Amino acid sequence: MKQYKLNLFSETKENLNDFLNKFYHTSFSLAESKFEKEFNNPIDMIEIISTLIDNNETYPVGIWISIDKDIFINITENNLNKIIKYLLERYPL
């Protein structure tokens, strides 16, 4: 089964840990300021992407996703809606 990747990056690991702790309601203690998670369905990435973009002033974290091998897309406030629409059209529920 194909895996889809979500990569999060921050200037400080504390910003990333704070966001992940609140989003997942668990305790994260990353050693680095990056986080990678694989998903079986790219639609499942939408919630974390949207939450992070909605809170980008509080959590300055960069988002990159990979839905095709070795191709990464930077998610920003400017392209979020287009990316979500594309994911929903390409991978319908």
Secondary structure, 3 states (H helix, E strand, C coil): CCCEEEEEEECCHHHHHHHHHHHHCCCCCCCCCEEEEEECCHHHHHHHHHHHHHCCCCCCEEEEEEEECCEEEEECCCCHHHHHHHHHHHCCC
